[in-house]
Amino acid sequence: MTTVAREELRDAAIEELGSAAVVSELEQLRTYDCDGLTGRRVVPALVVLASSAQDVQAAVRLCNRFDIPFVARGAGTGLSGGALPVEDGVVISLQRMNRILDVDLEGERVVVEPGVTNLAVTQAVAAEGYYYAPDPSSQQVCTIGGNVAENSGGAHCLKYGFTVNHVTGLDVVLPSGELVQLGGASVHTDGPDLLGAFIGSEGTMGIATRITLRILRRPESVRTLLAGFESVDGAGLAVSEVIAAGVLASAMEIMDRLTLEAAEAAVSAGYPLVEGLLLIELDGTREQVEEDTDRVIAIFEQVGATEVRVAESDAERSLFWRGRKAAFAAVGRVSPDYYVQDGVVPRGELTAVLRRIGQLAEEHGLRVGNVFHAGDGNLHPLVLYDASVPGELEKAGRLAEEILVACVDAGGSLTGEHGIGTDKACSMPLMFSEDDLATMTRLRRAFDPAGRANPGKVFPTPRLCGEVPGPYRMHPLEKAGVAERL
């Protein structure tokens, strides 16, 4: 974009939205040049600070008028480059849209703007005995709009599901600038599931400006336990045995020694320094939780736990979780830079894939810390590197890509909750065929024919990935289906 065109865009934005809603100075624009994936940065042409759905509409229509792309941005905590600006495009920031619009306890619904933080929803209804179930580790700062875009989960997704399971309605500004409603107050709606299609679409179908959420009553009883093991394999075995015993935990999290030591140094959670630590949370009626606690402790002892501890108070329970939720940031204490990967594998393949990750780390000469949602097989390998050492950033990127290959080869998927963004777009052909990608692209184009909404994300392109992004790898279940047909 030429300087003249940039000035015309800025002047038009100020005319439409006012100077207080427009960011155009280079140093200020740099604040928006990346999300949590800091290895990729692009300075946008302009940033619009939207305060209402009408502001969002005005910004989108401005982009249509100038034929330029736009990227919606919440708190910028995403880890896949989903909010990475597009060169010569506009970033539409939603952080000023941070109002809770309605609390309906009788209907168990809360209506919010996209800039409301995840934790703020729970805080708004906690006094009445309710909470909002999805709880990403960044829940103190991440916003509901970003959660919708990425279909975020969190530690408790094992029992309670992801964002898509807790959103019943959206007001959406389409890439045309039109404001539409998807879903409503009811969980069930007639016709195609457009709400489900939009949630997790990573900003490629439009921008949510009003979000209706389900809230839940707090369970009668909650019990949090931790157990130490001589290996991560031992912790993984405990997870398998708990599930095989029919115990439905609300959360099961594993940390290896590297991430454990970093988290302990950061928050002093009182963790035992073991090779594998398992955090497990049980909730429900008091009788059920007491029964499940006894069964879980017995399983831990059977599989060789070196230590088992039950949180004796809400304060101790919070401290257990504070350590886990601080793990990503705490790794900064042991490495100047780190790359957070996010893949999913079947629970039965956890041990094999973790060993493969260890082999890959050794081959690349880098350390990898592991912290993950063990209950649903969602891995979060932390690839440690030093960007000041020539070639280490590229080496970390290659290692992260090979970890994804290992996940897909084990029958898993490319992401559990962080999204595809720019980070994994080139890996999409590992999991999806050309026909799959073409079908998904057609759906996206139905919402955004001109391709202005967050372009360059999710789908591989020649510019991003080269002419041949990578091979399609048939999923094991698909292989079984082929075998049956033959």
C-alpha positions in Angstrom: 0.0 0.0 0.0 1.4 3.4 -1.0 1.7 6.2 1.5 -1.1 8.1 -0.2 -3.4 5.1 -0.1 -2.6 4.6 3.6 -3.4 8.2 4.4 -6.7 8.0 2.5 -7.6 4.9 4.5 -6.7 6.6 7.8 -8.7 9.7 6.9 -11.7 7.7 5.9 -11.6 5.6 9.1 -11.4 8.8 11.2 -14.4 10.2 9.3 -16.4 7.1 9.9 -15.3 6.2 13.5 -13.6 9.2 15.0 -9.9 9.8 15.7 -10.1 8.1 19.2 -11.0 4.8 17.5 -8.1 4.8 14.9 -4.5 3.8 15.4 -2.2 4.8 12.6 1.2 5.7 14.1 3.9 3.1 13.3 5.1 2.6 16.9 1.5 2.1 18.1 0.8 -0.3 15.2 3.7 -2.5 16.3 1.7 -3.3 19.4 -0.6 -5.4 17.2 1.9 -7.1 15.0 1.5 -10.6 16.4 -0.5 -12.7 18.8 1.0 -15.2 21.3 2.9 -16.8 18.4 5.6 -14.2 18.5 7.9 -15.7 15.9 5.7 -14.2 13.1 5.1 -10.5 13.0 3.3 -8.2 10.5 2.6 -4.5 11.0 -1.0 -3.7 9.9 -1.9 -0.6 7.8 -4.4 0.5 10.4 -6.0 -0.6 13.7 -9.7 0.2 14.5 -10.7 0.2 18.2 -14.3 -0.9 17.9 -16.7 0.0 20.8 -19.9 -1.4 19.3 -21.3 -3.7 16.6 -21.9 -0.6 14.5 -18.2 0.2 14.7 -17.4 -3.3 13.6 -19.8 -2.9 10.7 -18.3 0.5 9.7 -14.8 -1.0 9.8 -15.7 -4.0 7.7 -17.5 -1.8 5.1 -14.5 0.4 5.0 -12.3 -2.6 4.1 -14.8 -3.5 1.4 -14.6 0.0 0.0 -10.8 0.0 -0.1 -10.7 -3.7 -1.2 -8.4 -4.7 1.7 -8.4 -7.5 4.2 -9.3 -7.4 7.9 -8.4 -9.4 11.0 -10.4 -9.4 14.2 -8.4 -9.3 17.4 -9.3 -9.9 21.1 -6.6 -10.0 23.8 -4.0 -11.4 21.4 -3.3 -14.5 23.6 -3.8 -17.0 20.7 -0.9 -19.3 20.0 -1.3 -20.3 16.4 -1.0 -16.9 14.6 -4.8 -16.7 14.2 -4.7 -12.9 14.9 -1.6 -12.2 12.9 -2.3 -9.1 10.8 -2.3 -9.1 7.0 0.1 -6.8 5.3 -1.7 -3.6 4.2 -4.8 -4.8 6.0 -6.8 -3.6 9.0 -6.9 -5.0 12.5 -10.3 -4.6 14.2 -9.7 -4.7 17.9 -12.6 -5.8 20.1 -11.2 -5.2 23.5 -13.3 -2.1 24.1 -16.4 -4.2 23.6 -16.1 -5.6 27.1 -19.6 -5.3 28.6 -21.7 -8.1 30.1 -25.1 -7.2 28.6 -27.5 -9.6 30.4 -27.4 -12.2 33.2 -30.4 -14.5 33.1 -30.1 -16.9 36.1 -33.5 -18.5 35.5 -32.6 -19.3 31.9 -29.0 -20.1 32.8 -27.7 -17.7 30.2 -25.2 -14.8 30.1 -25.0 -12.4 27.1 -21.6 -10.7 26.6 -19.7 -8.6 24.1 -16.6 -10.3 22.6 -14.1 -8.4 24.6 -15.3 -9.8 28.0 -12.6 -12.0 29.5 -13.4 -15.7 30.1 -12.9 -15.4 33.8 -15.2 -12.4 34.1 -18.2 -14.5 33.1 -17.7 -16.8 36.1 -17.1 -13.8 38.4 -20.3 -12.2 37.3 -22.4 -15.2 38.4 -20.3 -16.8 41.1 -22.2 -15.2 44.0 -25.3 -17.0 42.7 -23.7 -20.4 42.6 -23.0 -20.5 38.9 -19.9 -20.6 36.7 -18.8 -20.7 33.0 -17.2 -24.1 32.3 -14.6 -23.6 29.5 -11.4 -22.5 31.3 -8.3 -22.0 29.1 -5.1 -21.4 31.0 -5.2 -17.8 29.9 -8.7 -17.3 31.2 -7.8 -14.2 33.2 -7.0 -12.3 30.0 -8.3 -14.2 27.0 -11.6 -13.0 25.7 -14.8 -14.7 24.8 -14.7 -13.5 21.2 -11.3 -15.2 20.8 -12.6 -18.3 22.6 -15.4 -18.5 20.0 -13.0 -18.0 17.1 -10.7 -20.8 18.3 -13.3 -23.1 20.0 -11.2 -22.9 23.1 -11.3 -25.6 25.8 -9.3 -25.8 28.9 -8.5 -28.3 31.7 -12.1 -29.2 32.3 -13.1 -29.9 28.7 -12.9 -33.7 29.4 -16.2 -33.6 31.2 -17.7 -30.3 30.1 -16.7 -29.9 26.5 -15.4 -26.9 24.6 -16.7 -23.4 23.8 -19.0 -24.8 21.1 -20.9 -26.7 23.8 -21.6 -23.5 25.8 -22.6 -21.0 23.1 -26.2 -20.9 22.1 -26.3 -17.7 20.1 -24.2 -15.2 18.2 -24.6 -11.8 16.5 -22.2 -11.8 13.7 -20.9 -9.1 11.3 -20.4 -10.9 8.0 -17.6 -9.9 5.7 -20.2 -8.0 3.7 -20.8 -5.7 6.7 -24.3 -7.2 7.3 -25.3 -8.0 10.9 -26.9 -11.4 11.3 -28.0 -13.7 14.1 -27.0 -17.3 14.5 -28.7 -19.5 17.1 -30.4 -17.9 20.0 -31.2 -18.5 23.7 -32.0 -22.2 23.0 -29.5 -24.9 22.6 -31.5 -26.4 19.8 -32.3 -24.6 16.6 -33.9 -25.7 13.3 -32.0 -26.0 10.0 -28.2 -26.2 9.3 -25.9 -25.8 12.2 -24.4 -22.5 11.2 -23.6 -21.7 14.8 -21.4 -24.8 15.0 -19.8 -24.0 11.6 -18.9 -20.5 12.8 -17.5 -21.4 16.2 -13.9 -22.4 15.6 -13.7 -20.8 12.1 -10.9 -18.6 13.4 -12.3 -15.3 12.1 -12.6 -16.5 8.5 -16.4 -16.2 8.4 -17.0 -12.9 10.2 -16.8 -11.2 13.6 -19.0 -12.1 16.6 -20.2 -9.0 18.3 -22.8 -10.4 20.8 -22.5 -13.9 22.4 -25.0 -15.9 24.4 -23.4 -18.3 26.8 -24.7 -21.2 28.9 -23.7 -21.1 32.6 -23.8 -24.1 34.9 -24.6 -24.5 38.6 -21.5 -25.2 40.7 -21.4 -28.9 41.6 -22.2 -29.8 45.2 -18.7 -31.1 45.8 -15.2 -30.7 44.2 -12.1 -32.7 45.1 -8.7 -32.1 43.6 -5.8 -34.6 43.9 -2.3 -34.7 42.7 -0.1 -37.8 42.4 3.6 -38.1 41.6 5.1 -40.9 39.5 8.6 -42.0 38.6 7.9 -41.4 34.9 5.4 -39.7 32.6 4.5 -43.2 31.4 3.4 -44.0 35.0 1.2 -40.9 35.1 -0.3 -41.9 31.7 -1.0 -45.4 32.9 -2.9 -44.0 35.9 -5.1 -41.9 33.6 -5.9 -45.0 31.5 -6.8 -47.0 34.7 -9.0 -44.3 36.1 -11.0 -44.1 32.8 -11.1 -47.9 32.6 -12.6 -47.9 36.1 -15.5 -45.8 34.9 -14.6 -42.7 36.8 -15.5 -39.6 34.9 -13.1 -36.9 36.2 -13.8 -33.3 35.3 -10.1 -32.8 34.5 -6.8 -34.8 34.3 -3.6 -32.9 33.6 0.0 -34.2 33.4 3.3 -32.3 33.7 6.7 -33.7 33.2 9.7 -32.7 35.3 10.9 -29.8 33.2 7.5 -28.0 33.2 6.9 -29.0 36.8 10.1 -27.4 38.0 9.4 -24.3 36.1 5.9 -24.0 37.4 7.0 -24.6 41.0 9.7 -22.0 40.7 7.1 -19.5 39.4 4.2 -20.0 41.9 5.5 -22.3 44.7 2.5 -24.6 44.4 4.1 -27.2 46.6 4.4 -29.8 43.9 6.6 -32.8 44.6 9.6 -32.8 42.2 8.9 -36.0 40.3 9.3 -37.2 36.7 5.5 -37.1 36.1 2.8 -35.3 38.0 -0.9 -36.0 37.5 -3.5 -33.5 38.6 -7.1 -34.9 38.7 -10.3 -33.2 39.7 -13.6 -34.9 40.6 -16.9 -33.1 41.0 -20.6 -34.0 41.5 -22.7 -34.9 44.4 -20.8 -35.3 47.7 -21.4 -39.0 47.9 -20.2 -39.6 44.4 -17.1 -37.5 44.8 -16.2 -39.3 48.0 -16.6 -42.7 46.4 -14.6 -41.7 43.3 -11.9 -40.2 45.4 -11.4 -43.5 47.2 -11.3 -45.4 43.9 -8.8 -43.0 42.4 -6.5 -43.1 45.4 -6.6 -46.9 45.2 -5.7 -46.9 41.5 -2.8 -44.5 42.1 -1.4 -46.8 44.8 -1.9 -49.9 42.5 0.1 -48.3 39.6 2.9 -47.2 41.8 2.4 -43.5 42.7 5.3 -42.2 44.8 3.0 -39.6 46.5 -0.7 -38.9 46.6 -2.1 -35.7 48.0 -5.7 -34.4 48.3 -6.3 -30.7 48.5 -7.6 -30.0 52.0 -9.1 -26.6 51.2 -10.3 -24.3 48.4 -7.0 -22.3 48.8 -4.9 -25.4 48.4 -7.0 -26.6 45.4 -6.5 -23.1 43.8 -2.8 -23.4 44.4 -2.6 -26.8 42.7 -4.4 -25.3 39.6 -2.4 -22.1 39.7 0.8 -24.0 39.1 -0.7 -25.9 36.2 -2.1 -22.8 34.6 1.2 -20.9 35.0 3.2 -23.7 33.3 3.4 -22.1 29.8 4.6 -18.8 31.1 6.8 -20.3 33.7 8.9 -22.1 31.1 10.3 -18.7 30.3 12.3 -19.1 33.4 14.3 -22.0 31.9 14.5 -20.9 28.3 14.8 -17.5 26.6 12.3 -18.7 23.9 9.8 -21.5 23.5 7.3 -22.7 21.0 4.0 -24.1 22.2 2.6 -26.9 20.0 -0.9 -28.3 20.3 -1.8 -31.7 18.9 -4.2 -34.5 19.9 -3.7 -38.3 20.1 -5.9 -41.2 21.2 -5.4 -41.8 24.9 -4.0 -45.2 24.2 -1.2 -43.7 22.1 0.0 -41.1 24.6 3.0 -43.1 25.8 4.2 -44.0 22.3 3.8 -40.4 21.1 5.5 -38.9 24.1 8.5 -41.3 23.5 8.5 -40.2 19.9 8.6 -36.6 20.9 11.6 -37.4 23.2 13.3 -39.0 20.2 12.6 -36.0 18.0 14.0 -33.6 20.6 17.2 -35.6 20.9 17.5 -35.7 17.1 17.1 -31.9 16.8 19.3 -31.1 19.9 16.5 -29.2 21.7 14.6 -29.7 24.9 10.9 -30.3 25.0 8.7 -29.9 28.1 5.4 -31.7 28.2 2.2 -30.5 29.8 -1.2 -31.7 28.6 -4.8 -32.5 29.0 -4.3 -36.2 29.6 -8.0 -37.1 29.7 -8.6 -36.2 26.0 -5.1 -36.7 24.7 -4.5 -33.0 24.0 -0.7 -32.5 24.0 1.0 -29.2 24.5 4.7 -29.9 23.9 6.9 -26.8 24.7 9.8 -26.7 22.3 12.6 -24.7 24.0 15.1 -22.7 22.0 17.2 -19.5 21.9 16.3 -17.2 19.0 19.7 -15.4 19.4 21.4 -18.6 18.3 21.4 -18.7 14.5 19.2 -21.4 13.1 17.5 -22.4 16.4 14.2 -20.8 15.6 14.0 -22.7 12.3 15.1 -25.9 14.1 12.3 -25.4 16.6 9.8 -24.9 13.9 10.9 -28.1 12.1 10.7 -30.1 15.4 7.2 -28.7 16.1 6.0 -29.8 12.6 7.4 -33.3 13.1 5.5 -33.5 16.4 2.3 -32.8 14.5 3.2 -35.6 12.0 3.6 -38.0 14.9 0.2 -37.0 16.3 -1.5 -37.5 13.0 0.3 -40.8 12.3 -1.0 -42.0 15.7 -4.6 -41.4 14.6 -4.8 -37.9 16.2 -5.3 -34.4 14.9 -3.5 -31.1 14.3 -5.1 -29.1 17.1 -7.1 -29.6 20.3 -7.9 -26.0 21.1 -5.2 -23.5 19.9 -6.4 -23.5 16.3 -4.7 -23.8 12.9 -4.0 -20.1 12.2 -0.9 -19.6 10.2 1.2 -21.9 12.3 -0.3 -25.2 11.1 -2.0 -24.2 7.8 0.8 -26.0 5.8 0.2 -29.1 7.9 -3.5 -29.4 6.9 -2.8 -31.8 4.0 -1.4 -34.3 6.6 -4.9 -34.8 7.8 -7.3 -33.6 5.0 -7.5 -34.6 1.4 -7.8 -32.1 -1.4 -11.5 -32.8 -1.6 -11.8 -32.2 2.2 -10.0 -28.8 1.9 -12.0 -27.8 -1.1 -15.3 -28.5 0.7 -14.2 -26.5 3.7 -13.1 -23.6 1.4 -16.5 -23.6 -0.3 -18.1 -23.2 3.1 -15.8 -20.3 4.0 -16.5 -18.6 0.6 -20.3 -18.9 1.3 -19.7 -16.5 4.2 -16.8 -14.5 2.6 -16.9 -14.6 -1.2 -14.2 -11.9 -1.6 -11.8 -13.6 0.9 -11.3 -10.5 3.0 -11.9 -12.0 6.5 -8.6 -13.1 8.0 -7.0 -14.4 4.8 -4.0 -16.7 4.9 -5.2 -18.6 8.0 -6.3 -22.2 8.4 -5.9 -23.3 4.7 -2.6 -23.9 2.9 -1.7 -21.6 0.1 1.1 -21.6 -2.4 2.4 -18.3 -1.1 2.5 -19.6 2.5 3.4 -23.2 1.9 4.8 -23.6 -1.6 3.1 -25.4 -4.4 3.0 -28.8 -2.6 2.3 -28.2 1.1 2.5 -31.8 2.1 1.1 -35.4 1.8 -2.4 -36.4 2.8 -2.2 -39.1 5.4 -5.2 -41.3 5.7 -6.7 -41.5 9.2 -6.5 -45.0 10.8 -10.3 -45.2 11.0 -10.5 -44.3 7.3 -8.0 -47.0 6.5 -10.1 -49.5 8.4 -13.1 -48.4 6.3 -11.2 -48.8 3.1 -10.1 -52.3 4.2 -13.7 -53.2 4.9 -14.9 -52.0 1.5 -12.1 -54.1 -0.1 
